[in-house]
Structures are given as structure tokens and as C-alpha cells.
């Protein structure tokens, strides 16, 4: 009888100690985590940051507290303790004033290199002529120039549009779009889409890798860029067929 009572006492004590350990563990976790009244601090843009802007924390960023319930989101954002590691690194998208700066907003380190015998040449395109901004560095495009030629129609000279594909239809590697050297298509964000809708008819430059002769041909065909230039985006499986000198 006394053994049964002793067993019950031990069982009650063990349960009580287990509950106490659980309470203490939760208390430790709560005390070591962020204060729910204070929240967590992230960094947001002081002003609009254009793509390829080198970051300066004092000039470009300011702290902002958000509720601690958003700790998971905060872990994907730049925080005051990390800002020094990203000094002078370049952002890869337009970040509006007051928007959080995400860790994914920084461009991968990319070197600007050209193959031997190749040059970089920028061509101006506008809206649909530039495939509506779809090309990204690493893609391949063909370059078309729309010229006009005089033809006789019923004895009357007429001017008609005439399209010429540069370099006998060779494809050119895109090395930069605007000032961006690297930006995977997957990084296109809602803000980029909004900006693209505003800038769809604005002129932008696409820099391609070509031989010097091919570059001269494009300039001459377009009458020093006075004539419309249209890009044709090539399928991914053809991207390995990069233009080589002499082609």
C-alpha cells in the first residue's frame, strides 16, 4: 500500500517537474527572441534606388521597425547589422522610396568580358522593337533594320519599307540591357512590371557582342541609328550558336 502511494507521489512530482521545465523553456525562448512590443528592425530605401545603383547605407537607407510576427520576412531583408557587408554593391531592380531592401535585390558579381576579336556595341530600341524589354544579359538576338526604298508603281515612284537582317542573320549575344550586366528573368518583380508598363515606349539601349565589321554594318544599315532597329529574341536552344569572328 505504501509502495503504491510512493509511486503516485513520484509520478506527480515527475509531471510537475516536466511542466516546470516546459514553462522555463518557453520563457527562455521568449526572452531570447525579439521583444514583441519593440518588433524587429529592417532597412528601407530613403529614396528611389534605380537598377545598378551602388549602395551607400548612410545615403540610401533608413531603419524601420516592423512587428516581430514578421520575423520570417525580416530575415529576407537587409538589416542594420548587415549593411556594411553590402557597401558599394549594386541593386538589380528599381526599389521605391520606403520599400524594404531585400537580400535578393543585389546583383550577382559579374565581370564584363568579351571574346577575342569581339567588340561591344549598343543599339537603341523602343517598346515593341526591343521585344518589350524581354531580353536579359545572356540571351541572343538578331538585329533587323527597317529602311525605305524607291519603287515604281504605275509609273509613279513610291517609297516602301524594306527590312534588312544584319550580318546575314547572325545572332548576337546580349551582354547588357541598359546598365545591367546581370539579371535573371526570374528576378523580374511586380515593381519591374510596373516600371516596364510606364517605360514600354521609352528608348533603351541593348548592348550586344559583335565583330567590329558587324558593328559597322549595323551603324551603316541604320544610318547611324536614325532608322528603326528591331530585335528578334532567339529560342533558348539556339543561344549556344553565338556569333564568332568572321561569321
Secondary structure in CASP SS format (residue, H / E / C, confidence):
PFRMAT SS
TARGET T0000
AUTHOR 0000-0000-0000
METHOD secondary structure of the structure
MODEL  1
X C 1.00
X H 1.00
X H 1.00
X H 1.00
X H 1.00
X H 1.00
X H 1.00
X H 1.00
X H 1.00
X H 1.00
X H 1.00
X H 1.00
X H 1.00
X H 1.00
X H 1.00
X H 1.00
X H 1.00
X H 1.00
X H 1.00
X H 1.00
X H 1.00
X H 1.00
X H 1.00
X H 1.00
X H 1.00
X H 1.00
X H 1.00
X H 1.00
X H 1.00
X H 1.00
X H 1.00
X H 1.00
X C 1.00
X C 1.00
X C 1.00
X C 1.00
X C 1.00
X C 1.00
X C 1.00
X E 1.00
X E 1.00
X E 1.00
X E 1.00
X E 1.00
X E 1.00
X C 1.00
X C 1.00
X C 1.00
X E 1.00
X C 1.00
X C 1.00
X C 1.00
X C 1.00
X E 1.00
X C 1.00
X C 1.00
X H 1.00
X H 1.00
X H 1.00
X H 1.00
X E 1.00
X E 1.00
X E 1.00
X E 1.00
X E 1.00
X E 1.00
X C 1.00
X H 1.00
X H 1.00
X H 1.00
X H 1.00
X H 1.00
X H 1.00
X H 1.00
X C 1.00
X C 1.00
X E 1.00
X C 1.00
X C 1.00
X C 1.00
X C 1.00
X C 1.00
X H 1.00
X H 1.00
X H 1.00
X H 1.00
X C 1.00
X C 1.00
X C 1.00
X E 1.00
X E 1.00
X C 1.00
X C 1.00
X C 1.00
X E 1.00
X C 1.00
X C 1.00
X C 1.00
X C 1.00
X E 1.00
X C 1.00
X E 1.00
X H 1.00
X H 1.00
X H 1.00
X E 1.00
X C 1.00
X C 1.00
X C 1.00
X C 1.00
X C 1.00
X C 1.00
X C 1.00
X C 1.00
X C 1.00
X C 1.00
X C 1.00
X C 1.00
X E 1.00
X E 1.00
X E 1.00
X E 1.00
X E 1.00
X E 1.00
X E 1.00
X E 1.00
X H 1.00
X H 1.00
X H 1.00
X H 1.00
X H 1.00
X H 1.00
X H 1.00
X C 1.00
X C 1.00
X C 1.00
X C 1.00
X C 1.00
X C 1.00
X E 1.00
X E 1.00
X E 1.00
X E 1.00
X E 1.00
X E 1.00
X E 1.00
X E 1.00
X E 1.00
X E 1.00
X E 1.00
X E 1.00
X E 1.00
X E 1.00
X C 1.00
X C 1.00
X E 1.00
X E 1.00
X E 1.00
X E 1.00
X E 1.00
X E 1.00
X E 1.00
X E 1.00
X E 1.00
X E 1.00
X H 1.00
X H 1.00
X H 1.00
X H 1.00
X C 1.00
X C 1.00
X E 1.00
X E 1.00
X E 1.00
X E 1.00
X E 1.00
X E 1.00
X C 1.00
X C 1.00
X E 1.00
X C 1.00
X C 1.00
X C 1.00
X C 1.00
X H 1.00
X H 1.00
X H 1.00
X C 1.00
X C 1.00
X H 1.00
X H 1.00
X H 1.00
X H 1.00
X H 1.00
X H 1.00
X H 1.00
X H 1.00
X H 1.00
X H 1.00
X C 1.00
X C 1.00
X C 1.00
X E 1.00
X E 1.00
X E 1.00
X E 1.00
X E 1.00
X E 1.00
X E 1.00
X E 1.00
X C 1.00
X H 1.00
X H 1.00
X H 1.00
X H 1.00
X H 1.00
X H 1.00
X H 1.00
X H 1.00
X H 1.00
X H 1.00
X C 1.00
X C 1.00
X C 1.00
X C 1.00
X C 1.00
X C 1.00
X C 1.00
X E 1.00
X E 1.00
X E 1.00
X E 1.00
X E 1.00
X C 1.00
X C 1.00
X H 1.00
X H 1.00
X H 1.00
X C 1.00
X C 1.00
X C 1.00
X C 1.00
X C 1.00
X C 1.00
X C 1.00
X C 1.00
X C 1.00
END
